[in-house]
Amino acid sequence: MSGTKKGTTGFTGFAQPEALFWRRLRDHGEWERKNLRLVVDWVVALYIIIPFGLLGARYYYGFWNGEIPPAMQALPLAVLLFVPLLTALASKPLLFLEQADVVFLRQRPGWLQGVTSRAIVLFSVFQALKALALAALLLPFLRELYQLSWTAVGALYLSIWTLHLSAGLLGHFSVVFRREKRKANAALAGLLIVSIFFLASAAWGAAASLACAALLGAAAVFLMRKRTALTHHFEESAAADGAARFRFAALLLSRAVEKPQPPKRKVRLLRRSGPLLPSFAGSWQIRQIADAALKSALRERGYAGMYVQFSGISLAVIAFGPAWVGWIVMPLMLLLFSMWLRGLWIQFADHAFPPVASIDRGLLDSACGPAVGIQMLPLAFALNACLGVKVFAAWWGAFALGLPGAAVGMLLAYMLAAFWQKKE
């Protein structure tokens, strides 16, 4: 026991393995909090998280009161349970192991087991909370659509929880034993078996769900004991743990951090430098700058994906939500889209022209309106046309609101350009 006393472990300040575990847990939580703050600021919270959170709460309330879409009423229960199945397959335990621990923890197996056993308990608690959140999310459908009793819902919750435990550990072992094909393939086969067993038992009733929860729970306990007792494959375990810890940060920062672009790219769009804007958009100098900005945006990698995301989310909300929600979402999404286009314009204006070929700032400010407005035009027309068809319940509503809405979108682009010009 002398090897675990303070000052003789090599980890100053850690007299027991639980101290090392809690320190790693606090550091991980602080690191994730900093990553979240880097991506989510007050603008994102005010314009995206809060409005869509309220919209989701409104839909959730409607599901409890018989407003389930007709397209979902014909779905079997197994299709709905693909949601917890996919989250279970994406679950991975965090063991809080690092490559630098290899010498110290190998010399003290008790410490390695102490850290991993606490991490497994934390994994079980977290998966229980996640399964509870998923069950609460699916509860209106389970109760109102499929008419399940509370006993069946409880049995289904237990099976969802044990599915997350067993699937997460099997996925972890498939990575740890990646150099041993037989064990890795056995873990992958186990993932397939537990997935099929979970879906089949949910379709057979509450008794089958309880049996599924019991069997998957026994499998999870066996896998937990095996993971706690595993002292070899330390490098693979640390690598799998690092991949699981960095996954959330990578998801958060994938849109916030610019990826390096290759020096040479083959241009497949707008190879010839023809004019895009009509003559009434401004003088020929303004139209040339706006044309250059528009072509630069269209050739930018990721531009089309972001445009499709804005359009798809906005059209889905307007098409499937009530009309009053469309009147709120339509101007909000157009405002957010114009702010994003303004950011692309600033990036173009700051980097497109070298200092030796600097352009008059007045021309750049004047070209901002046409460049942003022409990109706003398709989305503004599509959103207002969709809302017009919904409001007037006729195809001519697309033109009744679509054409004025497109003009309002262009006007919004020019107004925001003038506002930012005055602000700067």
C-alpha positions in Angstrom: 0.0 0.0 0.0 3.0 2.3 0.3 2.9 2.8 -3.5 -0.4 4.7 -3.1 0.7 7.2 -0.5 1.0 10.9 -1.4 4.4 11.8 -2.7 5.4 8.3 -3.8 3.0 7.8 -6.7 4.7 10.1 -9.2 1.3 12.0 -9.6 1.8 14.8 -7.1 -1.4 15.6 -5.1 -3.1 12.3 -6.0 -3.1 9.9 -3.1 -5.9 7.7 -4.4 -7.2 6.8 -7.9 -10.4 8.6 -7.3 -8.6 11.9 -7.0 -7.0 11.3 -10.4 -10.4 10.4 -11.9 -12.2 13.4 -10.5 -9.4 15.7 -11.7 -9.7 14.3 -15.2 -13.4 14.6 -15.1 -13.3 18.3 -14.1 -10.7 19.0 -16.7 -12.8 17.3 -19.4 -15.9 19.2 -18.4 -14.1 22.6 -18.4 -12.6 21.8 -21.8 -16.0 21.0 -23.3 -17.5 24.1 -21.7 -14.8 26.3 -23.4 -15.5 24.6 -26.8 -19.2 25.2 -26.4 -18.7 28.9 -25.5 -16.6 29.2 -28.6 -19.4 28.1 -30.9 -22.6 29.3 -29.0 -22.7 33.0 -28.2 -25.7 35.3 -27.4 -26.4 35.8 -31.1 -26.7 32.0 -31.7 -28.8 31.6 -28.5 -31.1 34.5 -29.3 -31.7 33.8 -33.0 -31.4 30.0 -33.2 -31.5 28.1 -29.9 -34.3 30.0 -28.2 -36.7 30.3 -31.2 -36.3 26.7 -32.3 -36.4 25.5 -28.7 -39.8 27.3 -28.3 -40.9 25.8 -31.6 -39.9 22.3 -30.5 -41.8 22.8 -27.2 -44.9 23.9 -29.2 -44.7 20.8 -31.4 -44.1 18.6 -28.3 -47.2 20.0 -26.7 -49.2 19.4 -29.9 -48.1 15.8 -30.0 -49.6 15.3 -26.6 -52.9 16.8 -27.8 -53.5 14.7 -31.0 -51.5 16.8 -33.5 -49.2 14.0 -34.7 -48.6 14.3 -38.4 -50.6 11.8 -40.5 -47.4 10.6 -42.2 -46.1 9.3 -38.8 -49.3 7.6 -37.8 -48.7 4.7 -40.2 -45.2 4.0 -39.0 -44.6 0.8 -37.0 -43.0 1.1 -33.6 -39.8 -0.5 -34.8 -39.2 2.4 -37.1 -39.6 4.9 -34.3 -37.2 3.0 -32.1 -34.4 3.5 -34.7 -33.9 6.8 -32.9 -32.6 5.2 -29.6 -30.9 2.5 -31.6 -28.8 5.1 -33.5 -27.9 7.0 -30.4 -26.9 3.7 -28.7 -24.6 2.8 -31.6 -23.0 6.2 -31.3 -22.4 5.9 -27.5 -18.9 5.3 -26.3 -17.5 5.2 -22.7 -15.1 7.8 -21.5 -12.3 6.1 -19.4 -10.2 9.3 -18.9 -7.0 7.5 -19.9 -4.1 9.2 -21.6 -1.0 8.0 -23.4 1.3 9.6 -20.8 -0.2 7.3 -18.1 1.1 4.1 -19.7 4.2 3.6 -17.4 2.6 4.7 -14.2 -0.7 2.9 -14.5 0.9 -0.3 -15.8 3.0 -0.4 -12.7 -0.1 0.1 -10.5 -2.9 -2.1 -11.8 -5.1 -1.2 -8.9 -5.0 2.4 -10.0 -5.9 1.5 -13.5 -8.9 -0.6 -12.3 -9.9 2.2 -9.9 -10.0 4.8 -12.7 -11.7 2.6 -15.3 -14.3 1.3 -12.8 -15.3 4.8 -11.8 -15.5 5.8 -15.5 -17.7 2.8 -16.2 -20.1 3.8 -13.4 -20.2 7.3 -14.8 -20.9 5.9 -18.2 -23.8 3.9 -16.8 -25.3 6.9 -15.0 -24.9 9.1 -18.1 -26.5 6.5 -20.4 -29.4 6.2 -17.9 -30.0 9.9 -18.1 -29.7 9.9 -21.9 -32.2 7.0 -22.2 -34.6 8.9 -19.9 -34.3 11.9 -22.2 -35.0 9.8 -25.3 -37.9 8.1 -23.6 -39.4 11.5 -22.7 -38.9 12.6 -26.3 -40.7 9.6 -27.6 -43.3 9.4 -24.9 -46.1 11.3 -26.8 -45.8 8.8 -29.6 -45.7 5.8 -27.3 -48.7 6.9 -25.3 -50.9 8.7 -27.9 -50.0 6.9 -31.1 -49.2 3.3 -30.1 -51.3 3.3 -26.9 -48.6 1.7 -24.7 -49.3 1.3 -21.0 -47.0 2.8 -18.4 -45.7 -0.6 -17.6 -44.7 -1.2 -21.3 -43.1 2.3 -21.4 -41.1 1.5 -18.3 -40.0 -1.9 -19.8 -39.0 -0.1 -23.0 -37.0 2.5 -21.0 -35.0 -0.3 -19.3 -34.3 -2.0 -22.7 -33.2 1.4 -24.1 -30.8 1.9 -21.2 -29.3 -1.5 -21.3 -29.0 -1.3 -25.1 -27.0 1.9 -24.7 -24.7 0.2 -22.2 -24.1 -3.0 -24.2 -23.8 -1.3 -27.6 -21.5 1.4 -26.2 -19.1 -1.2 -24.7 -19.3 -3.5 -27.7 -18.4 -0.5 -30.0 -15.5 0.3 -27.6 -14.2 -3.2 -27.7 -14.4 -3.3 -31.5 -11.9 -0.3 -31.5 -9.7 -1.6 -28.7 -9.3 -5.1 -30.4 -8.9 -3.7 -33.9 -5.6 -5.5 -34.3 -7.2 -8.8 -33.3 -9.7 -9.5 -36.1 -11.5 -12.3 -34.4 -12.3 -10.3 -31.3 -13.2 -7.2 -33.3 -15.5 -9.1 -35.6 -17.1 -10.7 -32.6 -17.8 -7.3 -31.1 -19.3 -6.1 -34.3 -21.4 -9.2 -34.6 -22.6 -8.6 -31.0 -23.7 -5.1 -32.0 -25.8 -6.5 -34.8 -27.3 -9.1 -32.5 -28.3 -6.7 -29.8 -29.7 -4.3 -32.3 -32.0 -6.9 -33.9 -33.0 -8.3 -30.5 -33.9 -4.8 -29.2 -36.1 -4.0 -32.2 -37.8 -7.4 -32.2 -38.5 -7.4 -28.4 -40.1 -3.9 -28.6 -42.5 -5.2 -31.3 -43.5 -8.2 -29.1 -44.7 -6.3 -26.1 -43.8 -5.4 -22.5 -42.8 -8.9 -21.4 -40.4 -9.2 -24.3 -38.9 -5.7 -23.5 -38.4 -6.8 -19.9 -36.6 -10.0 -21.1 -34.6 -7.9 -23.5 -33.6 -5.5 -20.7 -32.6 -8.4 -18.5 -30.4 -10.1 -21.1 -28.8 -6.9 -22.3 -28.2 -5.8 -18.7 -26.5 -9.1 -18.0 -24.4 -8.7 -21.2 -23.5 -5.1 -20.1 -22.4 -6.3 -16.6 -20.2 -8.9 -18.2 -18.7 -6.3 -20.6 -18.2 -3.9 -17.7 -16.3 -6.5 -15.7 -14.2 -7.4 -18.7 -13.4 -3.7 -19.4 -12.4 -3.1 -15.7 -10.2 -6.2 -15.6 -8.5 -5.4 -18.9 -4.9 -4.3 -18.2 -3.3 -4.9 -21.6 -4.1 -3.0 -24.8 -3.5 0.2 -22.9 -2.4 2.2 -26.0 -5.5 1.1 -27.9 -7.7 1.9 -25.0 -6.2 5.4 -24.6 -6.6 6.0 -28.4 -10.3 4.9 -28.3 -10.9 7.1 -25.3 -9.2 10.1 -26.9 -11.4 9.6 -30.0 -14.5 9.5 -27.9 -13.5 12.6 -25.9 -12.6 14.6 -29.0 -15.8 13.6 -31.0 -18.1 16.2 -29.4 -15.5 19.0 -29.8 -14.9 18.0 -33.4 -18.7 18.2 -34.0 -18.9 21.6 -32.4 -15.8 23.1 -34.1 -16.3 21.6 -37.5 -18.3 24.7 -38.6 -16.5 27.2 -36.5 -12.9 26.5 -37.5 -11.8 27.0 -41.1 -10.3 24.0 -42.8 -7.1 24.5 -44.9 -7.9 24.6 -48.6 -5.7 22.9 -51.1 -3.5 25.3 -53.1 -4.8 24.2 -56.5 -8.4 23.5 -57.1 -10.1 22.8 -60.4 -12.9 25.2 -61.0 -16.0 23.5 -62.4 -18.5 26.4 -62.1 -18.5 29.7 -63.9 -15.2 29.2 -65.7 -15.9 32.1 -68.1 -16.1 35.6 -66.7 -19.5 36.6 -68.1 -21.7 39.2 -66.4 -24.3 38.0 -64.0 -26.1 41.1 -62.9 -28.4 43.2 -65.1 -27.5 46.8 -66.1 -30.1 48.4 -63.7 -28.2 46.9 -60.7 -25.7 49.8 -60.8 -22.8 51.2 -62.7 -20.5 48.9 -64.5 -17.8 49.2 -61.7 -20.4 48.2 -59.1 -21.7 45.3 -61.2 -18.2 44.0 -61.9 -17.4 43.9 -58.1 -20.7 42.3 -57.3 -20.2 39.8 -60.1 -16.8 38.9 -58.7 -18.2 38.5 -55.2 -21.0 36.3 -56.4 -18.7 34.0 -58.4 -16.3 33.8 -55.5 -19.2 32.7 -53.3 -20.5 30.1 -55.7 -17.1 28.6 -56.2 -16.5 28.5 -52.4 -16.5 25.0 -50.9 -19.3 24.6 -48.5 -21.4 27.5 -49.9 -23.9 25.2 -51.6 -24.2 23.0 -48.5 -25.0 26.0 -46.2 -27.5 27.4 -48.7 -29.3 24.0 -48.9 -29.3 23.8 -45.1 -30.8 27.2 -44.7 -33.4 26.5 -47.4 -34.3 23.0 -46.3 -34.8 23.9 -42.6 -36.8 27.0 -43.4 -39.0 25.3 -45.9 -39.6 22.3 -43.7 -40.7 24.5 -40.7 -43.0 26.6 -42.9 -44.5 23.7 -44.8 -45.2 21.4 -41.8 -45.8 24.0 -39.1 -48.9 26.2 -38.5 -49.2 29.4 -40.5 -48.4 31.7 -37.6 -45.1 29.9 -37.2 -44.3 30.5 -40.8 -44.8 34.3 -40.4 -42.2 34.2 -37.6 -39.7 31.8 -39.1 -39.7 33.4 -42.6 -38.3 36.9 -41.6 -36.1 35.4 -39.0 -34.4 33.0 -41.4 -34.1 35.8 -44.0 -32.4 38.0 -41.4 -30.0 35.2 -40.4 -29.3 34.4 -44.1 -28.5 38.0 -44.9 -26.1 38.2 -41.9 -24.3 35.1 -43.2 -24.1 36.6 -46.7 -22.8 39.8 -45.2 -20.0 37.8 -43.6 -19.1 36.3 -46.9 -19.0 39.7 -48.4 -16.7 41.1 -45.7 -14.3 38.1 -46.3 -14.3 38.8 -50.0 -13.8 42.5 -49.6 -10.9 42.0 -47.2 -9.0 39.3 -49.1 -9.9 39.6 -52.8 -7.9 42.6 -53.6 -4.2 43.0 -52.7 -3.0 46.3 -51.2 -1.4 47.4 -54.5 -4.7 47.1 -56.2 -6.9 48.6 -53.5 -10.4 49.7 -54.5 -12.4 52.7 -53.4 -14.3 51.8 -50.2 -17.4 53.6 -51.6 -17.5 51.2 -54.6 -17.2 48.2 -52.3 -20.0 49.5 -50.1 -22.3 50.2 -53.1 -21.6 46.7 -54.5 -22.6 45.0 -51.3 -26.4 45.5 -51.8 -26.6 43.9 -55.3 -24.2 41.1 -54.4 -26.1 40.1 -51.2 -29.5 40.8 -52.8 -29.2 38.5 -55.8 -28.3 35.7 -53.4 -31.2 36.5 -51.2 -33.7 36.5 -54.1 -34.2 32.7 -54.6 -34.5 31.9 -50.9 -36.9 34.8 -50.3 -39.1 33.8 -53.1 -39.1 30.1 -52.1 -40.0 30.8 -48.4 -42.8 33.3 -49.3 -44.2 31.1 -52.0 -44.4 28.2 -49.6 -46.1 30.4 -47.0 -48.4 31.7 -49.7 -49.6 28.3 -50.7 -50.2 27.4 -47.1 -52.1 30.6 -46.3 -54.3 30.8 -49.4 -54.6 27.0 -49.8 -54.1 27.4 -53.6 -51.2 27.3 -56.1 -51.6 31.0 -57.0 -50.6 31.8 -53.4 -47.0 31.1 -54.4 -47.1 34.1 -56.7 -49.3 36.2 -54.5 -46.7 36.2 -51.7 -43.6 34.9 -53.5 -43.1 37.9 -55.8 -43.6 40.6 -53.1 -41.5 38.5 -50.7 -38.7 38.3 -53.2 -38.8 42.1 -53.6 -38.8 42.5 -49.8 -35.8 40.2 -49.6 -33.9 42.4 -52.0 -34.9 45.5 -50.1 -33.8 43.9 -46.9 -30.4 43.2 -48.4 -30.0 46.8 -49.5 -31.2 48.2 -46.1 -28.8 46.0 -44.2 -25.9 47.0 -46.5 -26.7 50.7 -45.9 -27.0 50.1 -42.2 -23.7 48.4 -41.9 -22.1 51.0 -44.1 -23.2 53.7 -41.8 -22.2 51.7 -38.8 -18.7 51.2 -40.1 
